[in-house]
Amino acid sequence: MNEQEHIASTSPSLGEESVPIILASQGQRFGTMLLDMVFFYIFALIFGFVLGLIGLGQLIENTPLNDYLLGMIILLIYYVPQEASSGRTLGKRITGTKAINEDGTELSFGRALGRTLCRFIPFEAFSFFGGKGRPIGWHDSIPKTKVISVKKI
């Protein structure tokens, strides 16, 4: 694979040279997924503990709100604010990646929400197979976003 296949586009700014945008590698994407999974479970544990402390744990336990729905809500709370504010989750910060719009602009709240909602599609994780080492998942392609490498080389 040549270097041109790694470069998604360039990001011209007013008064600046074009800077090549390099898509995140398969290793970066996989590492980000693993790290965000760990951070998500830690966040969910803390979230549940706080609900229990303020007395809402029993309320949730006695309502039709099942664990799957609660997990979806917590996933939205974990991903959307982080990606909407900076394009980066805790995992992305560690792996040196960032989510942006396909045109190279910063993510909006709507695109960040769209990325997270697409994560609920059954078998979405399998959409990463292929991609010649630079995978694009459904939570990238449907909301028209991409994940780039921002590591300093």
Backbone bond lengths (Angstrom), bond angles and torsions (degrees), N, CA, C in turn:
res aa  C-N    CA-C-N  psi(-1)  N-CA   C-N-CA  omega(-1)  CA-C   N-CA-C  phi
1 M - - - 1.436 - - 1.521 108.25 -
2 N 1.319 115.80 130.52 1.456 118.26 -178.89 1.529 110.98 -89.71
3 E 1.300 115.81 169.71 1.461 121.41 -175.83 1.523 112.34 -64.39
4 Q 1.327 117.88 -29.00 1.458 120.83 -179.69 1.523 111.96 -63.22
5 E 1.338 118.26 -31.93 1.461 120.67 179.81 1.524 111.52 -70.16
6 H 1.329 117.95 -21.59 1.457 121.34 178.88 1.522 111.81 -81.70
7 I 1.302 116.96 -21.27 1.456 120.76 -174.68 1.521 108.68 -91.00
8 A 1.328 115.20 119.51 1.453 120.80 -177.34 1.524 111.22 -79.89
9 S 1.302 117.92 -42.87 1.458 123.28 179.92 1.514 107.39 -174.07
10 T 1.284 115.62 -171.49 1.456 118.99 174.20 1.515 108.30 -117.38
11 S 1.289 115.64 158.10 1.456 121.44 -177.81 1.517 109.18 -119.10
12 P 1.338 117.23 87.11 1.460 118.38 179.74 1.523 110.94 -76.60
13 S 1.295 116.59 139.22 1.460 122.77 174.74 1.515 107.56 -121.58
14 L 1.294 115.60 157.42 1.453 119.24 178.87 1.516 110.08 -61.91
15 G 1.293 117.33 125.85 1.447 122.42 176.96 1.527 114.43 75.75
16 E 1.334 118.10 8.13 1.454 120.62 180.00 1.520 109.59 -125.03
17 E 1.324 114.69 160.62 1.456 119.84 173.95 1.516 109.50 -71.21
18 S 1.322 116.41 159.59 1.449 120.51 173.42 1.519 108.74 -71.53
19 V 1.314 115.70 134.20 1.460 121.98 179.78 1.519 107.56 -109.72
20 P 1.330 118.32 127.42 1.456 118.86 -179.66 1.527 111.11 -66.71
21 I 1.326 115.15 137.89 1.455 121.77 176.29 1.515 107.06 -101.23
22 I 1.315 116.56 119.16 1.458 121.26 -177.43 1.518 108.85 -105.00
23 L 1.325 116.01 123.84 1.462 119.99 178.18 1.523 110.10 -62.82
24 A 1.331 115.53 146.39 1.462 121.02 177.68 1.526 109.27 -63.56
25 S 1.315 115.91 144.12 1.467 120.91 -179.26 1.524 110.48 -77.42
26 Q 1.310 114.81 167.34 1.458 121.24 177.45 1.531 109.76 -59.98
27 G 1.324 117.46 -40.84 1.454 121.41 178.47 1.517 112.41 -63.67
28 Q 1.336 116.39 -41.77 1.461 120.05 177.48 1.524 110.93 -63.88
29 R 1.327 116.70 -43.31 1.468 120.59 -179.09 1.522 110.86 -65.03
30 F 1.349 117.09 -41.52 1.462 120.74 -179.86 1.527 110.30 -67.65
31 G 1.322 116.68 -43.13 1.464 121.01 177.62 1.517 111.53 -61.38
32 T 1.329 116.24 -41.83 1.459 120.75 177.77 1.521 110.57 -61.43
33 M 1.336 116.77 -44.24 1.460 120.78 179.79 1.528 110.76 -59.38
34 L 1.337 116.80 -46.72 1.465 120.32 -179.41 1.528 111.59 -63.34
35 L 1.325 116.28 -46.29 1.466 120.11 179.77 1.526 111.36 -62.97
36 D 1.330 116.74 -45.52 1.465 119.02 179.84 1.524 111.62 -65.29
37 M 1.320 117.71 -30.84 1.456 120.38 176.40 1.531 109.63 -64.87
38 V 1.320 116.77 -44.56 1.471 120.68 178.26 1.528 110.14 -62.77
39 F 1.339 116.65 -48.41 1.466 120.22 -179.74 1.524 111.52 -63.85
40 F 1.346 117.46 -36.85 1.462 121.04 177.72 1.527 110.51 -61.84
41 Y 1.330 117.75 -45.78 1.461 120.38 -179.31 1.533 111.38 -65.99
42 I 1.313 117.15 -37.01 1.467 120.18 175.49 1.530 109.26 -64.01
43 F 1.333 116.06 -45.34 1.470 121.14 178.54 1.527 110.55 -60.80
44 A 1.339 117.43 -44.11 1.466 121.37 -179.95 1.525 110.93 -63.26
45 L 1.319 116.83 -39.49 1.462 121.05 178.11 1.534 110.54 -62.68
46 I 1.324 116.00 -46.70 1.470 120.52 178.81 1.523 110.29 -64.58
47 F 1.332 117.05 -42.14 1.461 122.69 179.41 1.532 109.85 -59.47
48 G 1.335 116.58 -46.72 1.460 121.00 178.70 1.516 111.96 -64.23
49 F 1.321 116.49 -39.85 1.463 121.28 178.63 1.528 110.12 -62.73
50 V 1.331 116.77 -44.14 1.467 121.12 179.35 1.532 110.16 -64.38
51 L 1.335 117.66 -42.19 1.463 120.22 177.24 1.525 110.68 -59.52
52 G 1.320 115.96 -41.03 1.458 120.09 177.49 1.520 112.31 -65.06
53 L 1.321 116.90 -40.41 1.468 120.97 -179.66 1.521 112.44 -64.14
54 I 1.315 116.40 -38.36 1.472 118.75 -177.64 1.527 112.02 -90.15
55 G 1.330 116.52 4.66 1.455 120.61 174.11 1.513 116.14 89.45
56 L 1.311 118.20 6.39 1.465 120.42 -179.69 1.524 112.92 -89.55
57 G 1.308 118.04 -10.94 1.459 120.99 179.52 1.511 111.80 -60.44
58 Q 1.311 117.26 -44.37 1.466 122.36 179.72 1.528 110.26 -67.91
59 L 1.333 116.47 -38.56 1.463 120.82 179.49 1.520 110.76 -61.32
60 I 1.326 116.84 -45.89 1.460 121.52 179.93 1.525 110.66 -66.69
61 E 1.323 116.37 -37.21 1.456 120.96 -179.81 1.523 111.86 -64.48
62 N 1.332 117.93 -29.74 1.469 122.51 -176.99 1.521 113.49 -98.27
63 T 1.311 118.35 14.15 1.460 121.50 178.32 1.517 109.32 -116.87
64 P 1.329 116.47 166.27 1.467 118.89 179.35 1.530 113.84 -70.97
65 L 1.324 117.81 0.70 1.459 121.50 177.65 1.521 108.07 -66.09
66 N 1.317 116.57 105.45 1.469 118.57 -176.61 1.521 111.62 -84.71
67 D 1.310 114.67 171.15 1.461 120.68 -177.05 1.526 112.58 -61.11
68 Y 1.339 117.02 -35.18 1.466 120.24 -178.66 1.526 109.98 -65.41
69 L 1.329 116.56 -45.65 1.458 120.16 179.63 1.523 111.26 -64.99
70 L 1.319 116.57 -41.76 1.456 119.98 177.24 1.528 110.46 -62.30
71 G 1.327 117.18 -40.16 1.462 121.22 176.44 1.520 111.70 -61.26
72 M 1.335 117.13 -39.48 1.469 120.80 178.17 1.531 110.71 -64.21
73 I 1.321 115.91 -41.37 1.465 119.95 179.14 1.523 110.50 -63.78
74 I 1.335 115.99 -44.18 1.467 119.62 179.99 1.530 110.36 -65.60
75 L 1.334 117.51 -37.34 1.468 120.59 177.54 1.528 110.42 -62.32
76 L 1.333 116.91 -42.54 1.465 120.63 176.55 1.528 110.80 -60.81
77 I 1.328 116.41 -42.85 1.461 120.42 -179.45 1.530 111.07 -67.37
78 Y 1.334 117.08 -32.66 1.472 119.97 179.03 1.529 111.54 -72.67
79 Y 1.334 118.02 -50.81 1.463 121.18 -170.91 1.532 114.73 -82.33
80 V 1.315 117.97 -48.60 1.467 120.50 -168.35 1.528 113.21 -60.17
81 P 1.327 120.40 -51.30 1.474 117.35 -179.36 1.529 113.92 -61.55
82 Q 1.329 116.80 -38.37 1.464 119.44 -179.72 1.530 111.25 -65.40
83 E 1.349 115.94 -49.18 1.467 118.64 -177.40 1.519 111.92 -71.44
84 A 1.333 117.96 -34.11 1.466 120.24 179.90 1.525 111.36 -69.21
85 S 1.327 117.32 -33.97 1.466 119.26 -177.02 1.524 113.31 -81.88
86 S 1.354 117.28 -35.56 1.469 117.93 -175.03 1.528 114.12 -139.49
87 G 1.334 117.01 -5.47 1.468 119.56 -175.86 1.518 112.13 77.42
88 R 1.329 116.79 6.51 1.462 120.51 -174.09 1.522 111.23 -133.93
89 T 1.336 115.65 129.57 1.454 121.62 170.06 1.517 107.61 -89.83
90 L 1.321 116.62 177.71 1.461 119.12 176.06 1.523 110.79 -58.72
91 G 1.331 117.05 -42.14 1.462 120.92 178.43 1.522 112.45 -62.76
92 K 1.329 116.79 -41.70 1.467 120.72 178.53 1.524 111.30 -64.62
93 R 1.314 117.18 -36.27 1.466 120.15 178.12 1.527 110.69 -62.59
94 I 1.321 116.91 -41.78 1.463 121.03 -178.53 1.526 111.12 -70.88
95 T 1.337 117.65 -39.87 1.468 120.23 -177.26 1.522 113.38 -86.69
96 G 1.330 117.41 -3.92 1.467 120.18 177.84 1.508 113.90 74.59
97 T 1.336 116.93 40.48 1.460 120.93 179.17 1.521 110.10 -125.95
98 K 1.335 114.67 166.77 1.459 120.52 -178.68 1.521 109.18 -153.74
99 A 1.321 116.96 139.32 1.459 121.81 175.21 1.527 108.88 -89.62
100 I 1.334 115.16 133.51 1.466 121.42 178.33 1.523 108.40 -137.74
101 N 1.325 116.46 168.51 1.463 120.77 172.96 1.525 109.15 -69.73
102 E 1.325 117.01 158.96 1.467 120.36 179.25 1.523 112.67 -56.36
103 D 1.339 116.77 -31.68 1.466 119.64 -178.70 1.529 112.96 -82.72
104 G 1.343 117.56 2.91 1.452 121.17 176.85 1.511 114.84 93.76
105 T 1.326 117.80 -2.86 1.464 120.57 179.47 1.528 110.52 -84.21
106 E 1.328 114.85 165.99 1.463 121.47 179.74 1.530 110.56 -65.14
107 L 1.334 115.56 150.20 1.464 120.92 177.69 1.520 110.79 -66.62
108 S 1.324 115.23 141.54 1.459 120.48 171.22 1.528 108.02 -92.36
109 F 1.314 116.71 170.35 1.459 120.64 177.20 1.530 110.08 -59.90
110 G 1.335 116.67 -42.15 1.467 120.98 -179.52 1.524 112.82 -61.88
111 R 1.316 117.28 -42.19 1.469 120.23 178.52 1.523 111.16 -68.22
112 A 1.334 116.52 -39.36 1.465 119.78 177.37 1.525 110.14 -63.29
113 L 1.328 116.76 -41.27 1.464 121.01 176.74 1.524 110.51 -64.28
114 G 1.332 116.56 -42.57 1.466 120.88 177.92 1.518 112.48 -60.58
115 R 1.328 117.15 -42.54 1.468 120.81 177.14 1.524 110.65 -58.62
116 T 1.326 115.96 -45.04 1.459 119.56 -177.35 1.522 111.17 -69.80
117 L 1.312 118.48 -41.21 1.471 120.39 178.58 1.531 110.92 -62.67
118 C 1.316 117.56 -35.59 1.467 120.95 178.36 1.526 111.97 -66.39
119 R 1.317 117.70 -23.02 1.467 120.72 177.27 1.527 111.61 -65.90
120 F 1.333 117.51 -17.48 1.463 121.71 179.35 1.523 112.86 -84.63
121 I 1.323 118.41 -6.24 1.464 121.54 178.49 1.527 107.90 -66.46
122 P 1.347 117.04 127.79 1.469 118.55 178.80 1.534 111.11 -56.49
123 F 1.298 116.02 137.20 1.464 124.69 177.72 1.529 113.19 66.48
124 E 1.333 117.51 17.63 1.471 121.09 -179.89 1.520 111.38 -57.59
125 A 1.306 117.63 -34.18 1.474 120.87 -179.21 1.526 111.67 -60.31
126 F 1.337 117.31 -29.43 1.463 120.66 -179.99 1.531 112.36 -73.92
127 S 1.331 117.16 -12.39 1.469 119.91 179.33 1.523 111.74 -69.36
128 F 1.335 117.62 -7.56 1.455 121.38 -179.94 1.520 113.25 -87.31
129 F 1.327 117.95 -8.14 1.466 118.74 178.05 1.517 108.85 -67.76
130 G 1.294 115.93 136.73 1.463 120.79 -176.14 1.513 109.43 96.24
131 G 1.291 117.00 -153.71 1.451 121.93 177.64 1.512 115.03 82.35
132 K 1.333 118.66 5.39 1.468 122.77 176.68 1.525 112.48 50.77
133 G 1.347 116.64 44.92 1.454 120.28 177.79 1.509 114.69 84.28
134 R 1.317 118.56 -8.58 1.470 123.94 177.53 1.529 107.35 -127.88
135 P 1.346 117.79 76.35 1.458 121.72 -171.16 1.522 114.06 -69.78
136 I 1.320 113.97 147.62 1.461 122.80 174.35 1.526 106.22 -124.92
137 G 1.326 117.27 115.21 1.460 121.26 179.54 1.514 111.37 -91.13
138 W 1.321 115.68 171.96 1.465 119.84 178.67 1.521 111.07 -62.55
139 H 1.342 117.24 -31.50 1.468 117.07 179.37 1.531 111.18 -75.84
140 D 1.337 116.90 -0.64 1.466 122.45 168.91 1.527 109.74 -99.33
141 S 1.327 116.28 -52.58 1.468 120.66 -170.97 1.531 113.66 -71.28
142 I 1.337 118.59 -38.50 1.463 119.90 -178.04 1.529 111.70 -66.39
143 P 1.347 119.80 -49.84 1.470 118.41 178.42 1.534 113.83 -83.58
144 K 1.336 116.18 6.08 1.470 122.11 177.66 1.535 112.04 61.67
145 T 1.332 114.12 56.29 1.452 121.13 176.68 1.525 108.88 -127.80
146 K 1.313 116.86 172.20 1.459 121.78 174.04 1.511 108.02 -149.00
147 V 1.319 115.59 160.24 1.460 120.93 178.33 1.525 106.79 -113.10
148 I 1.313 114.43 126.44 1.465 120.64 -176.69 1.518 110.62 -113.95
149 S 1.305 114.80 160.04 1.460 121.65 174.64 1.520 108.20 -87.99
150 V 1.309 115.83 128.80 1.462 120.32 177.87 1.516 111.66 -116.79
151 K 1.346 115.55 11.04 1.463 119.71 177.31 1.507 109.99 -65.08
152 K 1.305 115.57 139.72 1.460 120.90 175.06 1.523 108.39 -75.48
153 I 1.315 115.87 127.44 1.474 120.22 -177.70 1.504 110.04 -92.41
